[in-house]
Amino acid sequence: MGETKGQPTITVHMIGNAHIDPVWLWTVSEGRAEVLSTYRTAIALMKEFEGYVFTSGGAVTYQWVAQDDPDLFQAIRRAVAEGRWALVNGWWLQPDCNIPSGESFARHALYGQRYLQANFGRRARVGYNVDSFGHAGTLPQLLRLGGLESYVFFRPGPHEKALPLGPFWWEAPGGARVLACRPPLHYGSPGDVDIAERVLAAAAEAPENLPLVMCFYGVGNHGGGPTRQSVQGILELQKREDSVRPIFSSPERYFEEVRQRSLDWPVVRDELQHHSRGCYTALSRVKRENRRAEHALLCAERLATVASLSCNAPRATARLAEAWQEVLFNQFHDILAGTSIRKAYEEVWQAYERVQHTAAAIQDAALDALSAQVSVADRGRGNPFLVWNPLPWERTEAVRFSVPLGDWRYDFRGTRFPVRAEVEDSEGAQVPCQIVGVELDYNTYIVHLEAWVSVPGLGARALYVTLYEGEAPAKDEPIYTDTLENGIYRLRFDPQGGYLASLWDLEHHVEYLAGLAALPLVIDDPSDTWSHDVAAFREVCGRFQALGPAELTHAGPVRQTVRLRSAWGNSRITQEVTLYRDTRAIDVTMTVDWREQLKMLKLAFPLKLGQPVVTASAPYGWVTRQANGEEEPCQEWVDLSGVAGGEMRGLCLVNDCKYGYDALDNELRLSILRSPIYAFHKPRQIVPGVIYHYIDQGEQVLRYRLLPHLGHWESVNPVRASYELHEPLLVRPTTPHQGPWGEEAWLRVLPEHVVLTTIKLAEDDGRLLVRGYETVGRPARVTLVSDILGQSWSHDVGPHEIWTLALPLDGGAPVPLNVLEERL
């Protein structure tokens, strides 16, 4: 390392770290053991080398150490207090940074930072996701609200996205920003690395106006960390008088020195993408389980909060936190991306089962307590039910009942049959309903029916169901049709292909489709599990063909449904397309039986529009993108809009378990599944005669909702529509009783372009907290009204703002908080 005269000394902040994948090509038990081994090595090096600093993040790893080796945990606590062990990340672990919901990221910060504060007396200040496969553009606001001022990452690399050299401001929609940096080289180094060469390589990447740079070193992935040889090499370099000066440091110290210089850093108002685009779609089940778990916990928590505050029901805070932490762990980037080994997912599925069991138990207990508060009149006829709305706005939609014709003794010989149902409200008014299925179980007929109801926000409505008996049908003859109408839309189906051929707006005389839609396309996909270096999946090698004409399965006052069956190769698809009454939406349930390998399945929607623009949901927000055909991440919805006939129009696609799409010009394609080999990483090649295990074999179910619109996408409110798709109305059988509540809202939120996602009790003191965000980029006065409590609260929010409020129950003003539940 020779001195260069006239140049300022470059300080190289040496970041000793060990990236630990708790799950990847090994199971969690092996990852947990590696955490202990790596942390013991770090403490040993601190004892041997004065000044050595180690950096690590992920609250769950410290929880493991506290449980498995209390003495080591105490040694880490002392090292933190001495400033030699740097706490970073501030989240439960390093998750995938595209797929988790906005609320999941809020919980990562809440539980991660609380753990660090409680056990180390301080929190992380630097966000740290060095191996995550891209970073959503809405994250800076969530980072700041979680107490993180800076952010360090490595992916996407310089070959995947051009970014400023050194530090830059990463800014989210709405203006929240963090000071971010993509350091040179890589977060890990081999055990035999030439540390002098690595220091020089990092120094060469220092910006011209900033003689500071980070240099990560340490064996990673399966843990390990810096070697004794590397630490000794840094100490030797420190003895030299040179223009490059390595120091033992941490990301926090680096960012502190950067800030002291007060330079005008570049601003990046963009998402940090892309790396491994196949991960948006790989392993459908883990994506589906994640989405189901997030919404199950949100729904249960809202109802449990109301029950605790209004009925003195026991608090569920601790049980919810434990369940959330299981979900957060399974959002680790190699788990949620679908890139771990098969064996590792056995424990993942067990964890999701525990989460669903916990959520269901909490929800059931809350509904039992709440249902006792709602008056249900004795009308003398009909079986009474309470229909609950778990969302804080009024909803008008179909609700599904399952009503037994009687008990097991009622029709022991099977001579009675249900042929008709009536549903009435508490005033005796008829409610539109229809039978959608009859099932034999418990030695009686179970009647599945749907009714069209309006239910107040976080409130209930009483309905009364009467079943009528008659003669069982002699034969179930199929009815074929090529058209559905509900007075708003007319759908026409192609008889040859089994696809949607026309989506006609009856009111505005507009055709939305430019060709066959809901079209299953088979894409050739020889890439590895991650799809390294793949930007787009466009090689169509086949499309599904109809197995028969469209069959009308339901036709009544609530809904009409057509069933489409198609096949390609050894795979089969059934799509049930439904038009509900008075609804500007098309609902589809898609069942896929997939038997292909090294292929991808997409669902195509060509639209009649020009100048296309994509708007895709992101964690607690959205981003706009070009329709350039590249694979992109989304969350619960994606929209393709453009100009036709001189006006804006488009189609918004909401789904219940998918996270990838592409759009090229006027065609939107939702990515349904991929079938690579499990955990198959390039440059490995397929060897003849070897047994391989392919992802996504067998049956899976997707529900999606099409929202055509004239004007901009905001008019169909896809955020609220997605919550309604994921959290249906809940039905509870009940008996007539008196209660203090009527059919009123416990809480409703205004205006419509604000969504309230979370209603919870504060972790410490049980205050009522609510969280939501502004969804279209306009300022809003958030108004929260409780008809039952006779209270209302108002608070002004800015465009794209994520807000958390404490709502005093004594009539005071709401108190703004961050996601750590601290006052702003």
C-alpha positions in Angstrom: 0.0 0.0 0.0 2.1 2.9 -1.3 1.4 6.5 -0.3 0.1 8.9 -2.9 1.2 12.5 -2.3 -1.3 15.3 -2.5 -4.3 13.0 -1.9 -6.3 13.0 1.2 -6.2 10.0 3.4 -9.1 7.6 2.7 -10.6 6.1 5.8 -11.8 2.6 5.2 -14.5 1.6 7.8 -13.9 -2.1 8.2 -17.3 -3.7 8.9 -16.6 -7.1 10.5 -19.7 -9.2 10.0 -21.1 -12.7 9.4 -24.1 -12.8 7.2 -26.1 -15.7 8.7 -28.9 -17.3 6.8 -30.9 -19.0 9.6 -32.6 -21.0 6.9 -31.4 -21.7 3.4 -29.6 -24.9 2.3 -30.0 -26.1 5.9 -32.8 -26.1 8.4 -33.4 -23.7 11.3 -31.8 -25.9 13.9 -28.5 -25.8 12.0 -28.9 -22.1 11.4 -29.5 -21.5 15.1 -26.4 -23.5 16.0 -24.4 -21.4 13.5 -25.5 -18.2 15.2 -24.1 -19.5 18.5 -20.8 -20.5 16.9 -20.4 -17.2 15.0 -21.2 -15.1 18.0 -18.8 -17.0 20.3 -16.1 -16.5 17.7 -16.8 -12.7 17.6 -16.6 -12.5 21.4 -13.3 -14.5 21.4 -11.8 -12.1 18.8 -12.8 -9.1 21.0 -10.9 -10.6 23.9 -7.9 -11.2 21.8 -7.7 -8.0 19.7 -8.3 -4.6 21.3 -10.4 -2.3 19.2 -12.0 -5.1 17.1 -15.7 -4.3 16.3 -18.3 -6.8 15.2 -21.7 -5.9 13.5 -24.8 -8.0 13.5 -28.5 -7.6 13.2 -31.8 -9.5 13.6 -33.4 -9.5 17.0 -34.4 -13.2 16.7 -30.7 -14.2 16.7 -30.2 -12.5 20.1 -33.3 -14.1 21.4 -31.9 -17.5 20.4 -28.6 -16.8 22.2 -30.4 -15.6 25.4 -32.3 -18.9 25.4 -29.4 -21.3 24.4 -26.3 -19.7 26.0 -27.1 -17.1 28.7 -23.4 -16.5 29.4 -22.7 -15.7 25.8 -25.7 -13.3 25.8 -24.3 -11.5 28.8 -20.9 -11.2 27.0 -22.7 -9.7 24.0 -24.5 -7.2 26.3 -21.2 -6.1 27.7 -19.7 -5.7 24.2 -22.6 -3.6 23.1 -22.2 -1.4 26.1 -18.5 -1.0 25.3 -19.3 0.0 21.7 -17.6 -3.0 20.2 -20.7 -4.9 19.2 -22.7 -2.9 16.7 -26.5 -3.4 16.7 -28.0 -2.9 13.2 -31.1 -3.8 11.3 -33.6 -3.1 14.1 -36.0 -5.7 12.6 -36.8 -9.2 13.6 -34.4 -10.4 10.9 -33.4 -9.5 7.3 -36.7 -10.2 5.4 -37.5 -10.2 1.8 -38.0 -6.4 1.1 -40.7 -6.7 -1.6 -43.2 -9.3 -0.5 -44.1 -8.5 3.2 -47.0 -6.1 3.7 -46.6 -2.6 5.1 -47.9 -3.8 8.4 -45.4 -6.6 8.5 -42.5 -4.1 8.1 -44.1 -2.0 11.0 -44.1 -5.2 13.2 -40.5 -6.0 12.2 -39.5 -2.6 13.7 -41.9 -2.8 16.6 -40.8 -6.2 17.9 -37.2 -5.9 16.8 -36.4 -2.5 18.3 -38.4 -3.3 21.5 -36.3 -6.4 22.0 -33.0 -4.5 21.5 -34.1 -1.7 23.8 -35.2 -4.1 26.5 -32.1 -6.3 26.4 -29.3 -3.9 25.4 -30.6 -0.5 26.5 -30.4 0.9 23.0 -31.9 0.4 19.6 -30.5 0.2 16.1 -30.2 3.3 14.0 -29.1 1.8 10.8 -31.4 -0.3 8.6 -29.4 -3.3 7.4 -30.6 -5.8 4.7 -27.5 -6.7 3.0 -28.7 -9.8 1.2 -32.4 -9.0 0.4 -33.3 -9.3 -3.2 -34.4 -5.7 -3.9 -36.0 -3.0 -1.8 -39.5 -1.5 -2.2 -39.7 2.2 -2.9 -42.0 2.8 0.0 -39.5 1.5 2.6 -37.8 4.8 3.6 -40.9 6.1 5.4 -41.3 2.8 7.2 -37.6 2.8 8.2 -37.8 6.3 9.6 -41.0 5.5 11.5 -39.1 2.6 13.0 -36.2 4.7 14.3 -33.8 3.9 11.5 -32.1 7.0 10.0 -29.7 5.2 7.6 -29.8 2.1 5.3 -27.1 -0.2 4.0 -27.7 -2.9 1.3 -25.8 -4.7 -1.4 -28.5 -6.0 -3.8 -29.2 -4.9 -6.5 -25.5 -4.8 -7.4 -23.8 -2.2 -9.7 -24.5 -4.5 -12.7 -28.2 -4.5 -11.9 -28.9 -0.9 -11.1 -26.8 2.3 -11.4 -26.7 4.3 -8.2 -24.6 7.1 -6.8 -21.2 6.1 -5.5 -21.2 6.3 -1.7 -24.0 7.8 0.4 -27.2 9.1 -1.1 -30.7 10.1 0.2 -33.2 7.4 -0.5 -36.6 9.1 -0.6 -40.1 7.5 -0.5 -43.2 9.0 -2.0 -44.3 11.7 0.4 -40.8 12.9 1.1 -39.5 10.7 3.9 -35.9 9.8 3.4 -33.0 7.9 4.9 -29.2 8.2 4.2 -28.4 5.0 2.2 -25.3 3.4 0.9 -24.5 0.4 -1.3 -20.9 -0.3 -0.2 -18.4 -1.6 -2.7 -17.4 -5.3 -3.1 -19.7 -7.7 -1.2 -20.9 -8.2 2.4 -18.9 -11.5 2.7 -15.3 -12.4 2.0 -13.7 -15.8 1.8 -11.7 -17.1 4.7 -8.4 -16.8 2.9 -9.0 -13.2 1.6 -6.0 -10.9 1.1 -7.3 -8.2 3.4 -4.8 -5.6 2.1 -6.1 -6.1 -1.5 -9.7 -5.9 -0.2 -9.0 -2.6 1.6 -7.4 -1.1 -1.5 -10.3 -2.2 -3.7 -12.8 -0.6 -1.3 -10.8 2.6 -1.1 -10.7 2.9 -4.9 -14.6 3.1 -4.8 -14.6 6.1 -2.4 -16.4 9.1 -3.9 -14.2 12.0 -5.1 -15.6 14.4 -2.5 -15.7 11.9 0.4 -12.6 10.2 1.6 -14.7 7.6 3.5 -15.8 4.2 2.5 -17.2 1.0 4.1 -15.5 -2.3 3.5 -17.4 -5.4 4.7 -15.3 -8.5 5.6 -16.1 -11.9 7.1 -17.2 -15.3 6.0 -21.0 -15.3 5.5 -24.2 -17.2 4.5 -23.5 -20.1 6.9 -22.1 -17.7 9.4 -18.4 -17.6 10.5 -17.5 -14.0 10.4 -14.0 -12.4 10.3 -11.0 -14.7 10.7 -8.2 -14.1 13.1 -5.9 -13.7 10.0 -8.1 -10.9 8.6 -8.2 -9.1 12.0 -4.4 -9.4 12.3 -4.0 -8.1 8.8 -6.0 -5.0 9.5 -3.9 -4.3 12.6 -0.8 -4.6 10.5 -2.1 -2.1 7.9 -3.0 0.3 10.7 0.7 0.5 11.6 1.6 1.9 8.2 1.6 5.6 7.3 -0.4 5.5 4.2 -3.1 7.3 2.2 -5.5 4.5 3.0 -6.3 4.0 6.6 -8.4 1.0 7.7 -10.2 1.2 11.0 -12.4 -1.2 12.9 -15.8 0.4 12.6 -19.6 0.0 12.2 -22.2 1.2 9.7 -23.5 3.6 12.4 -20.1 5.2 12.8 -19.6 5.5 9.1 -23.0 7.3 8.6 -22.2 9.6 11.6 -19.0 10.7 9.9 -20.8 11.2 6.6 -23.4 13.4 8.3 -20.7 15.5 9.9 -19.6 16.6 6.5 -23.0 18.1 5.6 -22.5 17.6 1.9 -25.3 17.8 -0.6 -25.8 14.1 -1.2 -27.7 12.9 -4.4 -31.4 12.0 -4.0 -32.8 8.7 -5.3 -36.6 8.7 -5.6 -37.0 5.2 -6.8 -37.2 1.6 -5.7 -33.9 -0.3 -5.4 -34.5 -3.1 -7.9 -33.9 -5.7 -9.4 -32.2 -8.9 -8.2 -33.5 -12.4 -8.8 -36.9 -11.6 -10.3 -38.0 -15.2 -10.2 -38.3 -14.9 -6.4 -41.5 -12.9 -6.8 -43.3 -16.1 -7.9 -41.2 -19.1 -6.8 -43.0 -21.5 -4.4 -46.6 -20.4 -4.4 -47.5 -21.9 -1.1 -45.2 -19.8 1.0 -46.5 -16.6 -0.7 -50.1 -17.7 -0.1 -49.4 -18.7 3.6 -47.7 -15.4 4.2 -50.7 -13.3 2.8 -53.2 -15.4 4.7 -51.3 -15.1 7.9 -50.9 -11.4 7.7 -54.6 -10.8 7.2 -55.7 -13.4 9.7 -53.7 -11.6 12.4 -54.9 -8.2 11.4 -58.5 -9.3 11.5 -58.2 -11.1 14.8 -56.4 -8.2 16.4 -59.0 -5.6 15.3 -61.8 -7.7 16.8 -59.8 -8.6 19.9 -59.1 -5.0 20.5 -62.7 -4.0 20.3 -63.7 -6.9 22.6 -61.0 -5.9 25.2 -62.0 -2.3 25.3 -65.8 -2.8 25.1 -66.4 -6.1 26.8 -63.5 -6.4 29.2 -62.3 -9.5 27.3 -58.7 -10.6 28.1 -56.0 -8.9 26.2 -54.5 -10.9 23.4 -51.4 -8.7 22.9 -48.8 -11.2 23.9 -50.3 -14.1 21.9 -50.6 -11.8 18.9 -47.0 -10.7 19.2 -45.8 -14.3 19.4 -47.8 -15.2 16.3 -46.6 -12.1 14.4 -43.0 -13.1 15.2 -43.5 -16.5 13.6 -44.8 -14.7 10.5 -41.9 -12.3 10.5 -39.3 -15.1 10.8 -40.8 -16.8 7.8 -40.4 -13.6 5.8 -36.7 -14.1 5.9 -35.5 -13.5 2.4 -34.5 -17.1 1.6 -37.8 -18.5 3.0 -40.3 -16.1 1.5 -38.5 -16.0 -1.8 -39.1 -19.7 -2.1 -35.3 -20.5 -2.5 -34.7 -22.8 0.5 -34.4 -26.6 0.6 -37.6 -28.7 0.8 -36.8 -29.9 4.3 -36.6 -26.4 5.6 -40.2 -25.7 4.6 -41.6 -28.5 6.8 -41.0 -26.3 9.8 -42.3 -23.3 7.9 -45.7 -25.0 7.2 -45.9 -26.0 10.9 -45.3 -22.4 11.9 -48.1 -21.1 9.6 -50.5 -23.7 11.0 -49.8 -22.4 14.5 -50.4 -18.9 13.4 -53.7 -19.7 11.8 -54.8 -21.6 15.0 -53.8 -18.7 17.2 -55.6 -16.2 15.0 -58.8 -18.3 14.8 -58.9 -18.8 18.5 -58.5 -15.1 19.2 -61.0 -14.2 16.6 -63.6 -16.7 17.9 -63.2 -15.5 21.5 -63.6 -11.9 20.4 -66.7 -12.6 18.3 -68.3 -14.5 21.2 -67.8 -11.5 23.5 -68.9 -9.0 20.9 -72.0 -10.9 19.7 -73.4 -10.8 23.2 -73.4 -7.0 23.0 -75.6 -6.8 19.9 -79.4 -7.0 20.3 -81.0 -9.8 18.3 -84.8 -9.7 18.2 -87.0 -12.8 18.5 -88.9 -12.6 15.2 -90.6 -16.0 15.7 -89.3 -17.3 12.4 -85.9 -18.0 10.8 -82.6 -19.0 12.3 -80.8 -15.8 13.5 -77.2 -15.1 12.4 -74.9 -12.1 13.1 -72.9 -11.0 10.1 -69.7 -9.1 11.3 -67.6 -6.7 9.2 -64.0 -6.9 10.4 -63.0 -3.8 8.4 -63.6 -0.2 9.5 -65.8 1.0 6.7 -69.3 0.0 5.5 -69.4 -2.9 3.0 -72.2 -4.0 0.7 -71.4 -7.4 -0.7 -72.3 -11.1 -0.7 -71.9 -13.1 2.5 -71.9 -16.9 2.6 -73.8 -18.9 5.1 -73.7 -22.6 5.7 -77.0 -23.7 7.3 -77.9 -27.3 8.3 -81.3 -28.5 7.3 -81.6 -30.1 10.8 -79.5 -32.2 13.2 -78.5 -35.8 12.5 -82.0 -37.1 13.6 -84.1 -34.7 11.6 -83.9 -36.6 8.3 -82.4 -39.9 9.1 -83.7 -41.6 6.0 -82.9 -38.8 3.6 -86.4 -38.0 2.5 -86.2 -34.2 2.9 -84.4 -31.9 0.6 -83.8 -28.1 0.8 -84.9 -26.3 -2.4 -85.3 -22.6 -1.4 -84.1 -20.2 1.2 -85.3 -16.8 2.5 -83.2 -14.3 4.3 -84.7 -11.3 6.2 -83.2 -8.5 8.2 -84.2 -7.4 11.7 -87.0 -5.3 10.3 -88.5 -8.2 8.3 -87.3 -6.9 4.9 -86.3 -9.5 2.3 -82.6 -9.7 1.6 -81.5 -11.1 -1.8 -80.2 -14.6 -1.5 -79.6 -17.8 -3.4 -78.5 -21.4 -2.7 -75.1 -22.0 -4.2 -74.6 -25.6 -3.0 -76.0 -28.4 -1.0 -73.6 -30.8 0.9 -74.4 -34.0 2.9 -72.5 -34.0 6.2 -73.3 -34.9 9.8 -76.2 -37.1 8.4 -78.0 -34.0 7.2 -77.9 -31.6 4.3 -75.7 -28.5 4.7 -77.1 -25.7 2.6 -74.6 -23.2 1.3 -76.2 -19.9 0.4 -75.2 -16.3 -0.3 -77.0 -13.2 0.7 -76.5 -9.6 -0.4 -76.0 -7.4 2.7 -74.7 -4.1 4.0 -72.8 -4.2 7.2 -71.4 -1.2 9.2 -67.7 -0.7 9.8 -66.5 -3.0 12.6 -70.1 -3.7 13.3 -72.7 -6.4 12.8 -76.0 -7.0 11.2 -78.6 -9.5 12.2 -80.1 -11.8 9.5 -82.7 -14.5 9.7 -82.6 -17.6 7.5 -85.5 -19.9 6.6 -85.0 -23.0 4.6 -87.9 -24.5 2.5 -88.1 -28.2 1.6 -89.3 -29.8 -1.6 -88.5 -32.5 -4.1 -84.9 -33.3 -4.8 -83.8 -32.7 -8.4 -84.0 -35.8 -10.6 -80.9 -35.0 -12.6 -78.4 -32.2 -12.7 -78.2 -31.2 -16.4 -75.4 -28.8 -17.4 -76.3 -25.5 -18.8 -74.0 -23.9 -21.4 -73.7 -20.2 -22.2 -71.3 -17.8 -23.7 -72.6 -14.6 -22.0 -73.0 -13.2 -18.4 -74.6 -9.9 -17.5 -75.4 -8.0 -14.3 -76.7 -4.7 -15.7 -73.3 -3.1 -15.5 -71.1 -5.4 -17.5 -71.6 -8.0 -20.2 -69.0 -10.8 -20.4 -68.7 -12.9 -23.5 -66.6 -16.2 -23.5 -64.8 -17.7 -26.4 -66.3 -21.1 -27.1 -63.1 -22.6 -28.6 -60.5 -21.4 -26.1 -62.5 -21.1 -22.9 -61.3 -17.5 -22.4 -62.9 -14.2 -21.8 -63.5 -12.7 -25.2 -65.3 -9.4 -24.3 -65.7 -7.2 -21.2 -68.4 -4.7 -22.3 -69.5 -1.7 -20.1 -73.2 -1.6 -20.7 -73.6 1.9 -19.2 -70.7 3.7 -21.0 -70.7 1.5 -24.1 -67.0 0.7 -23.7 -65.0 -2.5 -24.6 -62.1 -3.0 -22.3 -60.4 -5.9 -24.0 -58.2 -6.0 -27.1 -58.2 -9.7 -27.4 -58.7 -13.0 -25.5 -58.3 -12.4 -21.7 -57.9 -14.4 -18.5 -55.7 -16.4 -20.9 -53.3 -19.0 -19.3 -49.9 -18.8 -21.0 -47.2 -21.3 -20.5 -43.7 -19.7 -20.5 -40.5 -21.6 -21.1 -38.4 -21.0 -17.9 -35.1 -22.9 -17.8 -33.7 -20.5 -15.2 -32.6 -21.5 -11.6 -34.8 -21.0 -8.6 -33.9 -17.4 -8.3 -33.9 -16.7 -12.1 -30.5 -15.1 -11.8 -29.8 -12.6 -14.6 -33.3 -13.0 -16.0 -35.2 -9.7 -16.6 -38.3 -11.0 -18.3 -40.3 -14.1 -18.9 -41.7 -13.8 -22.4 -40.9 -17.1 -24.2 -44.5 -18.4 -24.7 -44.4 -22.1 -25.5 -48.1 -22.9 -25.2 -51.5 -21.7 -24.1 -54.3 -23.7 -22.4 -57.2 -24.9 -24.6 -60.8 -25.4 -23.6 -62.0 -28.8 -22.5 -65.6 -27.8 -23.3 -68.0 -24.9 -23.6 -68.5 -22.4 -20.7 -70.9 -23.9 -18.2 -73.4 -21.8 -16.2 -73.2 -23.0 -12.6 -75.1 -20.3 -10.7 -77.8 -17.9 -11.8 -79.8 -16.0 -9.2 -80.5 -12.7 -7.6 -77.0 -12.5 -5.9 -74.7 -13.8 -8.5 -74.1 -15.5 -11.8 -71.1 -17.8 -12.4 -69.6 -19.5 -15.4 -67.1 -22.3 -15.2 -64.3 -22.5 -17.7 -62.1 -25.6 -18.0 -58.9 -25.8 -20.0 -55.7 -27.9 -20.3 -52.2 -27.9 -21.6 -49.8 -30.8 -21.4 -50.5 -32.7 -18.2 -52.0 -29.7 -16.4 -55.6 -28.5 -15.9 -57.2 -25.2 -15.0 -60.7 -24.4 -13.9 -61.8 -20.7 -13.7 -65.1 -19.8 -12.1 -66.0 -16.3 -13.3 -68.7 -14.5 -11.3 -70.7 -11.3 -11.7 -72.4 -10.1 -8.5 -75.4 -7.9 -8.5 -74.9 -4.1 -8.6 -71.1 -4.6 -8.6 -68.5 -3.1 -10.9 -66.2 -6.0 -10.5 -65.6 -9.5 -11.9 -64.6 -12.2 -9.4 -62.7 -15.3 -10.5 -61.7 -18.4 -8.6 -58.9 -20.2 -10.4 -57.9 -23.8 -9.6 -54.7 -25.0 -11.1 -53.5 -28.6 -11.2 -49.9 -28.1 -12.4 -47.8 -31.0 -13.7 -45.1 -29.2 -15.7 -41.4 -28.7 -15.0 -39.1 -25.7 -15.9 -42.2 -23.8 -17.0 -44.0 -20.7 -15.8 -47.7 -19.9 -15.9 -49.0 -16.4 -16.5 -52.5 -15.0 -16.9 -52.8 -12.5 -19.7 -55.2 -9.5 -20.1 -54.8 -7.5 -23.4 -56.5 -4.1 -23.0 -57.9 -1.7 -25.6 -55.7 1.4 -24.7 -52.6 3.3 -25.6 -49.8 5.2 -23.7 -49.9 2.5 -21.0 -48.7 3.2 -17.4 -48.4 0.6 -14.7 -49.3 1.3 -11.1 -48.4 -1.5 -8.7 -49.1 -1.9 -5.0 -46.1 -1.8 -2.6 -45.8 -2.0 1.2 -48.2 0.7 2.5 -48.2 2.5 -0.9 -47.7 2.1 -4.6 -45.2 2.8 -7.4 -45.6 3.6 -11.1 -43.6 1.8 -13.7 -43.2 1.5 -17.5 -45.0 -1.3 -19.4 -41.7 -2.6 -20.8 -42.3 -6.4 -20.4 -39.9 -6.9 -17.5 -40.8 -9.0 -14.5 -41.8 -6.8 -11.5 -43.0 -7.2 -7.9 -46.4 -6.2 -6.7 -48.5 -6.9 -3.7 -52.2 -7.2 -3.6 -53.0 -5.3 -6.8 -51.6 -4.0 -10.0 -53.2 -1.6 -12.6 -52.6 -1.0 -16.3 -54.1 2.2 -17.5 -53.9 4.3 -20.7 -55.7 6.4 -23.2 -58.5 5.2 -25.5 -61.0 7.4 -27.3 -59.4 10.5 -25.8 -60.0 9.4 -22.2 -58.3 7.4 -19.5 -59.3 3.9 -18.8 -57.8 0.7 -17.5 -58.0 -2.5 -15.6 -57.0 -3.1 -12.0 -56.2 -6.7 -11.0 -56.5 -7.6 -7.3 -55.3 -11.0 -6.2 -55.2 -13.0 -2.9 -51.7 -14.7 -3.1 -49.5 -13.6 -6.0 -46.6 -11.1 -6.1 -45.2 -10.9 -9.6 -46.4 -9.5 -13.0 -45.2 -8.1 -16.2 -46.8 -5.6 -18.6 -45.8 -5.0 -22.2 -47.5 -2.2 -24.0 -51.3 -2.8 -23.6 -51.1 -6.3 -22.1 -51.0 -7.1 -18.4 -49.8 -10.5 -17.3 -50.1 -11.8 -13.7 -47.4 -14.4 -12.8 -49.2 -17.4 -11.3 -46.4 -20.0 -10.6 -43.0 -21.2 -11.6 -41.7 -24.8 -11.5 -37.9 -24.8 -11.2 -36.0 -27.3 -9.0 -35.9 -26.5 -5.3 -32.9 -24.4 -4.2 -31.1 -24.9 -7.6 -28.4 -22.3 -8.0 -26.5 -21.5 -11.2 -24.0 -22.6 -12.4 -25.3 -26.1 -11.3 -26.6 -28.1 -14.3 -29.2 -30.8 -14.6 -27.6 -34.2 -14.8 -29.5 -37.1 -16.5 -30.6 -39.9 -14.2 -30.7 -37.7 -11.1 -34.0 -37.4 -9.2 -34.9 -33.7 -8.8 -37.7 -32.1 -6.9 -39.7 -29.5 -8.7 -41.6 -26.6 -7.1 -45.3 -26.0 -7.4 -46.4 -29.4 -8.5 -50.1 -30.2 -7.8 -53.2 -28.2 -7.1 -53.4 -24.6 -5.9 -56.2 -22.0 -5.8 -56.1 -18.3 -6.6 -58.8 -15.8 -6.2 -58.6 -12.6 -8.2 -60.9 -9.6 -8.9 -61.0 -7.5 -12.0 -61.8 -3.8 -11.6 -62.3 -2.1 -14.9 -62.4 1.7 -14.7 -63.0 4.8 -16.8 -60.7 7.6 -15.5 -57.8 6.9 -13.2 -57.3 3.8 -11.1 -58.1 5.7 -7.9 -61.8 5.6 -8.8 -62.0 1.9 -8.0 -60.2 2.1 -4.7 -58.1 -1.0 -5.1 -56.7 -0.8 -1.6 -60.0 -1.2 0.0 -61.1 -3.7 -2.6 -58.1 -5.8 -1.8 -58.8 -5.8 2.0 -62.4 -6.8 1.2 -61.2 -9.7 -0.9 -58.8 -11.0 1.8 -61.1 -10.4 4.8 -64.7 -11.6 4.0 -67.7 -10.9 6.2 -67.9 -13.2 9.1 -71.0 -15.2 10.1 -71.9 -16.3 13.6 -75.1 -18.3 14.5 -76.8 -16.7 17.5 -80.0 -16.8 19.5 -82.4 -13.9 20.3 -81.1 -11.7 23.1 -80.9 -8.2 24.4 -77.7 -6.1 24.2 -76.5 -2.5 24.5 -75.6 -2.2 20.8 -77.6 -2.0 17.6 -76.4 -2.4 14.0 -73.9 0.4 14.3 -70.2 1.0 13.5 -67.7 0.5 16.3 -65.3 2.4 14.1 -65.4 3.8 10.6 -62.8 5.8 8.7 -63.2 8.7 6.3 -62.4 9.8 3.6 -62.4 6.8 1.1 -58.8 7.4 -0.1 -57.6 6.7 3.4 -57.4 3.1 4.6 -57.2 2.0 8.3 -55.4 -1.3 8.4 -54.6 -1.8 12.1 -56.5 -1.5 15.3 -54.6 -2.7 18.3 -53.8 -2.2 22.0 -50.5 -0.5 22.8 -47.8 -3.0 23.8 -47.1 -1.3 27.1 -50.2 0.4 28.5 -53.1 -1.0 26.5 -54.1 2.3 24.8 -56.2 2.2 21.7 -53.9 2.6 18.7 -54.9 2.7 15.0 -52.7 2.7 11.9 -53.3 3.4 8.2 -52.1 5.3 5.2 -53.2 7.7 2.5 -53.6 5.8 -0.7 -53.7 8.1 -3.7 -51.2 10.9 -3.0 -53.5 13.7 -1.8 -53.6 15.4 1.6 -56.5 14.2 3.8 -58.3 15.0 7.1 -58.6 11.5 8.6 -61.9 11.2 10.5 -62.5 8.3 12.7 -66.1 7.8 14.0 -67.4 5.4 16.6 -71.2 5.4 16.5 -71.3 2.9 19.4 -68.9 4.9 21.6 -70.4 8.2 20.5 -67.0 9.7 19.8 -65.0 10.9 16.8 -61.4 11.9 16.2 -59.7 13.9 13.3 -56.2 14.2 12.2 -54.5 15.8 9.1 -52.2 13.6 7.0 -50.0 14.4 4.0 -49.9 12.6 0.7 -48.7 9.0 1.0 -48.4 9.3 4.8 -48.3 6.3 7.0 -49.9 7.3 10.3 -50.3 5.8 13.7 -52.6 7.4 16.3 -53.4 6.8 19.9 -57.1 7.5 20.3 -58.1 8.7 23.8 -61.4 7.2 24.9 -62.1 10.3 27.0 -62.7 12.5 24.0 -59.3 14.0 23.7 -57.4 14.7 20.5 -55.5 11.8 18.8 -51.8 11.5 19.5 -49.5 10.9 16.5 -47.0 8.1 17.1 -44.3 6.2 15.2 -44.6 2.5 14.6 -42.6 1.9 17.8 -45.6 3.4 19.6 -43.7 6.5 20.7 -44.9 10.0 20.4 -43.7 11.9 17.3 
